[in-house]
Amino acid sequence: MQQIELVSKFMKNIVWGLMTEGILAIIVGALIFIYPELLGMLVGTLVVIAGIMSLLLALKIDKYSKVKIDL
């Protein structure tokens, strides 16, 4: 039963991270159409945020993937 709970937390963190990155990408894309002169700054900001979120997701995956089974 414990393994199912760990997989559930793992999947929730991945879904949360991907949805957040997707929403940010849509917002930045819309802002680029409205303000094309800010292209570099908006894309740079999105890349930094995506990098930070990827690192946080990697840490959470590492935390939840440690399952020890005693036989």
PyMOL Python script that loads the backbone (N, CA, C, O; Angstrom):
from pymol import cmd

cmd.read_pdbstr("""\
ATOM      1  N   MET A   1       0.820  -1.200   0.000  1.00  0.00           N
ATOM      2  CA  MET A   1       0.000   0.000   0.000  1.00  0.00           C
ATOM      3  C   MET A   1       0.861   1.260   0.000  1.00  0.00           C
ATOM      4  O   MET A   1       0.460   2.279  -0.562  1.00  0.00           O
ATOM      5  N   GLN A   2       2.023   1.205   0.614  1.00  0.00           N
ATOM      6  CA  GLN A   2       2.886   2.382   0.679  1.00  0.00           C
ATOM      7  C   GLN A   2       3.409   2.770  -0.705  1.00  0.00           C
ATOM      8  O   GLN A   2       3.558   3.958  -0.990  1.00  0.00           O
ATOM      9  N   GLN A   3       3.688   1.800  -1.560  1.00  0.00           N
ATOM     10  CA  GLN A   3       4.200   2.103  -2.888  1.00  0.00           C
ATOM     11  C   GLN A   3       3.176   2.862  -3.723  1.00  0.00           C
ATOM     12  O   GLN A   3       3.556   3.741  -4.496  1.00  0.00           O
ATOM     13  N   ILE A   4       1.910   2.554  -3.593  1.00  0.00           N
ATOM     14  CA  ILE A   4       0.864   3.256  -4.336  1.00  0.00           C
ATOM     15  C   ILE A   4       0.808   4.713  -3.909  1.00  0.00           C
ATOM     16  O   ILE A   4       0.620   5.594  -4.748  1.00  0.00           O
ATOM     17  N   GLU A   5       0.967   4.978  -2.620  1.00  0.00           N
ATOM     18  CA  GLU A   5       0.954   6.354  -2.129  1.00  0.00           C
ATOM     19  C   GLU A   5       2.158   7.127  -2.665  1.00  0.00           C
ATOM     20  O   GLU A   5       2.022   8.294  -3.034  1.00  0.00           O
ATOM     21  N   LEU A   6       3.321   6.505  -2.713  1.00  0.00           N
ATOM     22  CA  LEU A   6       4.503   7.170  -3.233  1.00  0.00           C
ATOM     23  C   LEU A   6       4.362   7.472  -4.716  1.00  0.00           C
ATOM     24  O   LEU A   6       4.760   8.548  -5.163  1.00  0.00           O
ATOM     25  N   VAL A   7       3.811   6.559  -5.479  1.00  0.00           N
ATOM     26  CA  VAL A   7       3.598   6.793  -6.905  1.00  0.00           C
ATOM     27  C   VAL A   7       2.598   7.928  -7.094  1.00  0.00           C
ATOM     28  O   VAL A   7       2.752   8.737  -8.008  1.00  0.00           O
ATOM     29  N   SER A   8       1.591   7.999  -6.255  1.00  0.00           N
ATOM     30  CA  SER A   8       0.598   9.057  -6.353  1.00  0.00           C
ATOM     31  C   SER A   8       1.227  10.423  -6.114  1.00  0.00           C
ATOM     32  O   SER A   8       0.957  11.362  -6.863  1.00  0.00           O
ATOM     33  N   LYS A   9       2.057  10.550  -5.093  1.00  0.00           N
ATOM     34  CA  LYS A   9       2.731  11.834  -4.821  1.00  0.00           C
ATOM     35  C   LYS A   9       3.671  12.199  -5.963  1.00  0.00           C
ATOM     36  O   LYS A   9       3.752  13.361  -6.361  1.00  0.00           O
ATOM     37  N   PHE A  10       4.373  11.211  -6.483  1.00  0.00           N
ATOM     38  CA  PHE A  10       5.284  11.417  -7.591  1.00  0.00           C
ATOM     39  C   PHE A  10       4.538  11.954  -8.806  1.00  0.00           C
ATOM     40  O   PHE A  10       4.988  12.910  -9.438  1.00  0.00           O
ATOM     41  N   MET A  11       3.407  11.349  -9.135  1.00  0.00           N
ATOM     42  CA  MET A  11       2.626  11.770 -10.296  1.00  0.00           C
ATOM     43  C   MET A  11       2.009  13.148 -10.084  1.00  0.00           C
ATOM     44  O   MET A  11       1.956  13.948 -11.019  1.00  0.00           O
ATOM     45  N   LYS A  12       1.542  13.440  -8.870  1.00  0.00           N
ATOM     46  CA  LYS A  12       0.979  14.764  -8.587  1.00  0.00           C
ATOM     47  C   LYS A  12       2.018  15.850  -8.808  1.00  0.00           C
ATOM     48  O   LYS A  12       1.703  16.894  -9.379  1.00  0.00           O
ATOM     49  N   ASN A  13       3.252  15.626  -8.368  1.00  0.00           N
ATOM     50  CA  ASN A  13       4.303  16.625  -8.539  1.00  0.00           C
ATOM     51  C   ASN A  13       4.641  16.837 -10.009  1.00  0.00           C
ATOM     52  O   ASN A  13       4.864  17.972 -10.432  1.00  0.00           O
ATOM     53  N   ILE A  14       4.683  15.778 -10.783  1.00  0.00           N
ATOM     54  CA  ILE A  14       4.976  15.929 -12.213  1.00  0.00           C
ATOM     55  C   ILE A  14       3.846  16.675 -12.921  1.00  0.00           C
ATOM     56  O   ILE A  14       4.104  17.573 -13.723  1.00  0.00           O
ATOM     57  N   VAL A  15       2.610  16.313 -12.631  1.00  0.00           N
ATOM     58  CA  VAL A  15       1.467  16.974 -13.266  1.00  0.00           C
ATOM     59  C   VAL A  15       1.437  18.448 -12.887  1.00  0.00           C
ATOM     60  O   VAL A  15       1.208  19.302 -13.744  1.00  0.00           O
ATOM     61  N   TRP A  16       1.665  18.756 -11.611  1.00  0.00           N
ATOM     62  CA  TRP A  16       1.667  20.153 -11.160  1.00  0.00           C
ATOM     63  C   TRP A  16       2.743  20.959 -11.893  1.00  0.00           C
ATOM     64  O   TRP A  16       2.487  22.068 -12.363  1.00  0.00           O
ATOM     65  N   GLY A  17       3.929  20.400 -11.985  1.00  0.00           N
ATOM     66  CA  GLY A  17       5.023  21.105 -12.645  1.00  0.00           C
ATOM     67  C   GLY A  17       4.775  21.320 -14.128  1.00  0.00           C
ATOM     68  O   GLY A  17       5.028  22.405 -14.651  1.00  0.00           O
ATOM     69  N   LEU A  18       4.284  20.299 -14.804  1.00  0.00           N
ATOM     70  CA  LEU A  18       4.028  20.439 -16.239  1.00  0.00           C
ATOM     71  C   LEU A  18       2.889  21.408 -16.528  1.00  0.00           C
ATOM     72  O   LEU A  18       2.953  22.173 -17.491  1.00  0.00           O
ATOM     73  N   MET A  19       1.855  21.381 -15.706  1.00  0.00           N
ATOM     74  CA  MET A  19       0.751  22.324 -15.914  1.00  0.00           C
ATOM     75  C   MET A  19       1.208  23.765 -15.688  1.00  0.00           C
ATOM     76  O   MET A  19       0.829  24.664 -16.438  1.00  0.00           O
ATOM     77  N   THR A  20       2.015  23.981 -14.664  1.00  0.00           N
ATOM     78  CA  THR A  20       2.521  25.328 -14.388  1.00  0.00           C
ATOM     79  C   THR A  20       3.396  25.822 -15.533  1.00  0.00           C
ATOM     80  O   THR A  20       3.257  26.963 -15.973  1.00  0.00           O
ATOM     81  N   GLU A  21       4.298  24.967 -16.018  1.00  0.00           N
ATOM     82  CA  GLU A  21       5.143  25.366 -17.144  1.00  0.00           C
ATOM     83  C   GLU A  21       4.316  25.628 -18.398  1.00  0.00           C
ATOM     84  O   GLU A  21       4.615  26.559 -19.147  1.00  0.00           O
ATOM     85  N   GLY A  22       3.289  24.829 -18.638  1.00  0.00           N
ATOM     86  CA  GLY A  22       2.430  25.027 -19.801  1.00  0.00           C
ATOM     87  C   GLY A  22       1.672  26.338 -19.739  1.00  0.00           C
ATOM     88  O   GLY A  22       1.583  27.054 -20.737  1.00  0.00           O
ATOM     89  N   ILE A  23       1.123  26.658 -18.571  1.00  0.00           N
ATOM     90  CA  ILE A  23       0.399  27.922 -18.402  1.00  0.00           C
ATOM     91  C   ILE A  23       1.337  29.103 -18.596  1.00  0.00           C
ATOM     92  O   ILE A  23       0.984  30.080 -19.256  1.00  0.00           O
ATOM     93  N   LEU A  24       2.544  29.011 -18.014  1.00  0.00           N
ATOM     94  CA  LEU A  24       3.515  30.092 -18.197  1.00  0.00           C
ATOM     95  C   LEU A  24       3.904  30.259 -19.662  1.00  0.00           C
ATOM     96  O   LEU A  24       4.050  31.384 -20.141  1.00  0.00           O
ATOM     97  N   ALA A  25       4.073  29.146 -20.376  1.00  0.00           N
ATOM     98  CA  ALA A  25       4.434  29.226 -21.793  1.00  0.00           C
ATOM     99  C   ALA A  25       3.324  29.883 -22.611  1.00  0.00           C
ATOM    100  O   ALA A  25       3.606  30.668 -23.516  1.00  0.00           O
ATOM    101  N   ILE A  26       2.070  29.571 -22.302  1.00  0.00           N
ATOM    102  CA  ILE A  26       0.942  30.194 -23.012  1.00  0.00           C
ATOM    103  C   ILE A  26       0.896  31.695 -22.732  1.00  0.00           C
ATOM    104  O   ILE A  26       0.686  32.493 -23.646  1.00  0.00           O
ATOM    105  N   ILE A  27       1.089  32.074 -21.484  1.00  0.00           N
ATOM    106  CA  ILE A  27       1.076  33.504 -21.121  1.00  0.00           C
ATOM    107  C   ILE A  27       2.208  34.240 -21.821  1.00  0.00           C
ATOM    108  O   ILE A  27       1.999  35.319 -22.377  1.00  0.00           O
ATOM    109  N   VAL A  28       3.415  33.659 -21.798  1.00  0.00           N
ATOM    110  CA  VAL A  28       4.556  34.310 -22.450  1.00  0.00           C
ATOM    111  C   VAL A  28       4.322  34.394 -23.964  1.00  0.00           C
ATOM    112  O   VAL A  28       4.651  35.407 -24.582  1.00  0.00           O
ATOM    113  N   GLY A  29       3.763  33.350 -24.558  1.00  0.00           N
ATOM    114  CA  GLY A  29       3.464  33.389 -25.990  1.00  0.00           C
ATOM    115  C   GLY A  29       2.483  34.504 -26.342  1.00  0.00           C
ATOM    116  O   GLY A  29       2.663  35.203 -27.339  1.00  0.00           O
ATOM    117  N   ALA A  30       1.453  34.667 -25.528  1.00  0.00           N
ATOM    118  CA  ALA A  30       0.480  35.741 -25.768  1.00  0.00           C
ATOM    119  C   ALA A  30       1.133  37.110 -25.610  1.00  0.00           C
ATOM    120  O   ALA A  30       0.871  38.020 -26.396  1.00  0.00           O
ATOM    121  N   LEU A  31       1.982  37.255 -24.598  1.00  0.00           N
ATOM    122  CA  LEU A  31       2.673  38.531 -24.392  1.00  0.00           C
ATOM    123  C   LEU A  31       3.636  38.847 -25.533  1.00  0.00           C
ATOM    124  O   LEU A  31       3.827  40.015 -25.871  1.00  0.00           O
ATOM    125  N   ILE A  32       4.237  37.832 -26.123  1.00  0.00           N
ATOM    126  CA  ILE A  32       5.136  38.063 -27.259  1.00  0.00           C
ATOM    127  C   ILE A  32       4.348  38.579 -28.463  1.00  0.00           C
ATOM    128  O   ILE A  32       4.832  39.448 -29.190  1.00  0.00           O
ATOM    129  N   PHE A  33       3.141  38.054 -28.681  1.00  0.00           N
ATOM    130  CA  PHE A  33       2.315  38.586 -29.772  1.00  0.00           C
ATOM    131  C   PHE A  33       1.906  40.028 -29.511  1.00  0.00           C
ATOM    132  O   PHE A  33       1.838  40.828 -30.444  1.00  0.00           O
ATOM    133  N   ILE A  34       1.636  40.367 -28.265  1.00  0.00           N
ATOM    134  CA  ILE A  34       1.201  41.724 -27.931  1.00  0.00           C
ATOM    135  C   ILE A  34       2.378  42.693 -27.931  1.00  0.00           C
ATOM    136  O   ILE A  34       2.273  43.801 -28.458  1.00  0.00           O
ATOM    137  N   TYR A  35       3.514  42.271 -27.332  1.00  0.00           N
ATOM    138  CA  TYR A  35       4.699  43.126 -27.212  1.00  0.00           C
ATOM    139  C   TYR A  35       5.908  42.429 -27.838  1.00  0.00           C
ATOM    140  O   TYR A  35       6.739  41.891 -27.106  1.00  0.00           O
ATOM    141  N   PRO A  36       6.033  42.422 -29.159  1.00  0.00           N
ATOM    142  CA  PRO A  36       7.148  41.690 -29.792  1.00  0.00           C
ATOM    143  C   PRO A  36       8.524  42.259 -29.450  1.00  0.00           C
ATOM    144  O   PRO A  36       9.523  41.550 -29.573  1.00  0.00           O
ATOM    145  N   GLU A  37       8.598  43.500 -29.031  1.00  0.00           N
ATOM    146  CA  GLU A  37       9.903  44.083 -28.698  1.00  0.00           C
ATOM    147  C   GLU A  37      10.465  43.517 -27.385  1.00  0.00           C
ATOM    148  O   GLU A  37      11.649  43.698 -27.099  1.00  0.00           O
ATOM    149  N   LEU A  38       9.646  42.846 -26.598  1.00  0.00           N
ATOM    150  CA  LEU A  38      10.101  42.246 -25.341  1.00  0.00           C
ATOM    151  C   LEU A  38      10.426  40.751 -25.494  1.00  0.00           C
ATOM    152  O   LEU A  38      10.517  40.031 -24.499  1.00  0.00           O
ATOM    153  N   LEU A  39      10.598  40.293 -26.719  1.00  0.00           N
ATOM    154  CA  LEU A  39      10.799  38.868 -26.994  1.00  0.00           C
ATOM    155  C   LEU A  39      11.947  38.270 -26.181  1.00  0.00           C
ATOM    156  O   LEU A  39      11.775  37.243 -25.525  1.00  0.00           O
ATOM    157  N   GLY A  40      13.101  38.903 -26.222  1.00  0.00           N
ATOM    158  CA  GLY A  40      14.272  38.360 -25.525  1.00  0.00           C
ATOM    159  C   GLY A  40      14.072  38.256 -24.030  1.00  0.00           C
ATOM    160  O   GLY A  40      14.403  37.240 -23.419  1.00  0.00           O
ATOM    161  N   MET A  41      13.534  39.297 -23.447  1.00  0.00           N
ATOM    162  CA  MET A  41      13.337  39.306 -21.997  1.00  0.00           C
ATOM    163  C   MET A  41      12.294  38.264 -21.577  1.00  0.00           C
ATOM    164  O   MET A  41      12.488  37.568 -20.581  1.00  0.00           O
ATOM    165  N   LEU A  42      11.195  38.150 -22.321  1.00  0.00           N
ATOM    166  CA  LEU A  42      10.152  37.193 -21.970  1.00  0.00           C
ATOM    167  C   LEU A  42      10.626  35.753 -22.126  1.00  0.00           C
ATOM    168  O   LEU A  42      10.358  34.914 -21.267  1.00  0.00           O
ATOM    169  N   VAL A  43      11.323  35.467 -23.211  1.00  0.00           N
ATOM    170  CA  VAL A  43      11.821  34.107 -23.426  1.00  0.00           C
ATOM    171  C   VAL A  43      12.881  33.761 -22.384  1.00  0.00           C
ATOM    172  O   VAL A  43      12.894  32.644 -21.865  1.00  0.00           O
ATOM    173  N   GLY A  44      13.759  34.693 -22.075  1.00  0.00           N
ATOM    174  CA  GLY A  44      14.774  34.462 -21.051  1.00  0.00           C
ATOM    175  C   GLY A  44      14.154  34.176 -19.691  1.00  0.00           C
ATOM    176  O   GLY A  44      14.598  33.278 -18.976  1.00  0.00           O
ATOM    177  N   THR A  45      13.129  34.941 -19.336  1.00  0.00           N
ATOM    178  CA  THR A  45      12.437  34.716 -18.067  1.00  0.00           C
ATOM    179  C   THR A  45      11.777  33.350 -18.037  1.00  0.00           C
ATOM    180  O   THR A  45      11.855  32.642 -17.033  1.00  0.00           O
ATOM    181  N   LEU A  46      11.127  32.974 -19.136  1.00  0.00           N
ATOM    182  CA  LEU A  46      10.476  31.664 -19.195  1.00  0.00           C
ATOM    183  C   LEU A  46      11.491  30.533 -19.071  1.00  0.00           C
ATOM    184  O   LEU A  46      11.226  29.540 -18.392  1.00  0.00           O
ATOM    185  N   VAL A  47      12.645  30.666 -19.713  1.00  0.00           N
ATOM    186  CA  VAL A  47      13.667  29.620 -19.645  1.00  0.00           C
ATOM    187  C   VAL A  47      14.218  29.480 -18.228  1.00  0.00           C
ATOM    188  O   VAL A  47      14.433  28.363 -17.758  1.00  0.00           O
ATOM    189  N   VAL A  48      14.446  30.594 -17.546  1.00  0.00           N
ATOM    190  CA  VAL A  48      14.938  30.544 -16.161  1.00  0.00           C
ATOM    191  C   VAL A  48      13.903  29.885 -15.255  1.00  0.00           C
ATOM    192  O   VAL A  48      14.251  29.031 -14.440  1.00  0.00           O
ATOM    193  N   ILE A  49      12.644  30.269 -15.385  1.00  0.00           N
ATOM    194  CA  ILE A  49      11.584  29.682 -14.553  1.00  0.00           C
ATOM    195  C   ILE A  49      11.443  28.193 -14.848  1.00  0.00           C
ATOM    196  O   ILE A  49      11.286  27.398 -13.921  1.00  0.00           O
ATOM    197  N   ALA A  50      11.495  27.800 -16.116  1.00  0.00           N
ATOM    198  CA  ALA A  50      11.390  26.386 -16.475  1.00  0.00           C
ATOM    199  C   ALA A  50      12.574  25.595 -15.912  1.00  0.00           C
ATOM    200  O   ALA A  50      12.408  24.457 -15.472  1.00  0.00           O
ATOM    201  N   GLY A  51      13.741  26.181 -15.925  1.00  0.00           N
ATOM    202  CA  GLY A  51      14.914  25.510 -15.362  1.00  0.00           C
ATOM    203  C   GLY A  51      14.793  25.300 -13.866  1.00  0.00           C
ATOM    204  O   GLY A  51      15.120  24.225 -13.362  1.00  0.00           O
ATOM    205  N   ILE A  52      14.327  26.310 -13.150  1.00  0.00           N
ATOM    206  CA  ILE A  52      14.142  26.195 -11.702  1.00  0.00           C
ATOM    207  C   ILE A  52      13.079  25.148 -11.388  1.00  0.00           C
ATOM    208  O   ILE A  52      13.256  24.336 -10.480  1.00  0.00           O
ATOM    209  N   MET A  53      11.984  25.162 -12.131  1.00  0.00           N
ATOM    210  CA  MET A  53      10.928  24.183 -11.887  1.00  0.00           C
ATOM    211  C   MET A  53      11.409  22.766 -12.197  1.00  0.00           C
ATOM    212  O   MET A  53      11.035  21.824 -11.498  1.00  0.00           O
ATOM    213  N   SER A  54      12.223  22.604 -13.223  1.00  0.00           N
ATOM    214  CA  SER A  54      12.757  21.281 -13.536  1.00  0.00           C
ATOM    215  C   SER A  54      13.655  20.774 -12.417  1.00  0.00           C
ATOM    216  O   SER A  54      13.604  19.595 -12.067  1.00  0.00           O
ATOM    217  N   LEU A  55      14.475  21.651 -11.854  1.00  0.00           N
ATOM    218  CA  LEU A  55      15.316  21.248 -10.726  1.00  0.00           C
ATOM    219  C   LEU A  55      14.476  20.857  -9.515  1.00  0.00           C
ATOM    220  O   LEU A  55      14.769  19.860  -8.855  1.00  0.00           O
ATOM    221  N   LEU A  56      13.439  21.632  -9.219  1.00  0.00           N
ATOM    222  CA  LEU A  56      12.574  21.304  -8.085  1.00  0.00           C
ATOM    223  C   LEU A  56      11.858  19.970  -8.299  1.00  0.00           C
ATOM    224  O   LEU A  56      11.750  19.170  -7.369  1.00  0.00           O
ATOM    225  N   LEU A  57      11.371  19.726  -9.512  1.00  0.00           N
ATOM    226  CA  LEU A  57      10.733  18.448  -9.808  1.00  0.00           C
ATOM    227  C   LEU A  57      11.724  17.294  -9.682  1.00  0.00           C
ATOM    228  O   LEU A  57      11.371  16.226  -9.182  1.00  0.00           O
ATOM    229  N   ALA A  58      12.951  17.502 -10.131  1.00  0.00           N
ATOM    230  CA  ALA A  58      13.961  16.451 -10.020  1.00  0.00           C
ATOM    231  C   ALA A  58      14.237  16.121  -8.555  1.00  0.00           C
ATOM    232  O   ALA A  58      14.404  14.952  -8.208  1.00  0.00           O
ATOM    233  N   LEU A  59      14.288  17.129  -7.699  1.00  0.00           N
ATOM    234  CA  LEU A  59      14.503  16.884  -6.276  1.00  0.00           C
ATOM    235  C   LEU A  59      13.339  16.122  -5.659  1.00  0.00           C
ATOM    236  O   LEU A  59      13.550  15.219  -4.849  1.00  0.00           O
ATOM    237  N   LYS A  60      12.121  16.473  -6.031  1.00  0.00           N
ATOM    238  CA  LYS A  60      10.949  15.766  -5.497  1.00  0.00           C
ATOM    239  C   LYS A  60      10.900  14.331  -6.011  1.00  0.00           C
ATOM    240  O   LYS A  60      10.544  13.419  -5.264  1.00  0.00           O
ATOM    241  N   ILE A  61      11.251  14.123  -7.273  1.00  0.00           N
ATOM    242  CA  ILE A  61      11.270  12.767  -7.819  1.00  0.00           C
ATOM    243  C   ILE A  61      12.310  11.933  -7.075  1.00  0.00           C
ATOM    244  O   ILE A  61      12.058  10.777  -6.736  1.00  0.00           O
ATOM    245  N   ASP A  62      13.471  12.519  -6.824  1.00  0.00           N
ATOM    246  CA  ASP A  62      14.511  11.809  -6.089  1.00  0.00           C
ATOM    247  C   ASP A  62      14.041  11.467  -4.677  1.00  0.00           C
ATOM    248  O   ASP A  62      14.328  10.381  -4.174  1.00  0.00           O
ATOM    249  N   LYS A  63      13.332  12.375  -4.047  1.00  0.00           N
ATOM    250  CA  LYS A  63      12.832  12.151  -2.684  1.00  0.00           C
ATOM    251  C   LYS A  63      11.824  11.008  -2.648  1.00  0.00           C
ATOM    252  O   LYS A  63      11.894  10.154  -1.764  1.00  0.00           O
ATOM    253  N   TYR A  64      10.891  10.977  -3.590  1.00  0.00           N
ATOM    254  CA  TYR A  64       9.823   9.977  -3.571  1.00  0.00           C
ATOM    255  C   TYR A  64      10.217   8.664  -4.225  1.00  0.00           C
ATOM    256  O   TYR A  64       9.484   7.682  -4.104  1.00  0.00           O
ATOM    257  N   SER A  65      11.351   8.613  -4.914  1.00  0.00           N
ATOM    258  CA  SER A  65      11.709   7.379  -5.600  1.00  0.00           C
ATOM    259  C   SER A  65      12.527   6.427  -4.728  1.00  0.00           C
ATOM    260  O   SER A  65      12.866   5.328  -5.167  1.00  0.00           O
ATOM    261  N   LYS A  66      12.840   6.828  -3.524  1.00  0.00           N
ATOM    262  CA  LYS A  66      13.624   5.966  -2.634  1.00  0.00           C
ATOM    263  C   LYS A  66      12.684   5.039  -1.872  1.00  0.00           C
ATOM    264  O   LYS A  66      12.104   5.409  -0.851  1.00  0.00           O
ATOM    265  N   VAL A  67      12.551   3.838  -2.394  1.00  0.00           N
ATOM    266  CA  VAL A  67      11.687   2.838  -1.774  1.00  0.00           C
ATOM    267  C   VAL A  67      12.584   1.675  -1.351  1.00  0.00           C
ATOM    268  O   VAL A  67      13.281   1.092  -2.181  1.00  0.00           O
ATOM    269  N   LYS A  68      12.565   1.343  -0.075  1.00  0.00           N
ATOM    270  CA  LYS A  68      13.365   0.233   0.436  1.00  0.00           C
ATOM    271  C   LYS A  68      12.425  -0.896   0.830  1.00  0.00           C
ATOM    272  O   LYS A  68      11.427  -0.692   1.522  1.00  0.00           O
ATOM    273  N   ILE A  69      12.767  -2.071   0.376  1.00  0.00           N
ATOM    274  CA  ILE A  69      11.956  -3.252   0.680  1.00  0.00           C
ATOM    275  C   ILE A  69      12.824  -4.233   1.461  1.00  0.00           C
ATOM    276  O   ILE A  69      13.873  -4.656   0.977  1.00  0.00           O
ATOM    277  N   ASP A  70      12.397  -4.593   2.651  1.00  0.00           N
ATOM    278  CA  ASP A  70      13.089  -5.597   3.460  1.00  0.00           C
ATOM    279  C   ASP A  70      12.426  -6.940   3.254  1.00  0.00           C
ATOM    280  O   ASP A  70      11.215  -7.075   3.422  1.00  0.00           O
ATOM    281  N   LEU A  71      13.221  -7.936   2.890  1.00  0.00           N
ATOM    282  CA  LEU A  71      12.690  -9.277   2.697  1.00  0.00           C
ATOM    283  C   LEU A  71      13.071 -10.171   3.848  1.00  0.00           C
ATOM    284  O   LEU A  71      12.710 -11.347   3.862  1.00  0.00           O
TER     285      LEU A  71
END
""", "prot")
cmd.dss("prot")
cmd.show_as("cartoon", "prot")
cmd.util.cbc("prot")
cmd.orient("prot")
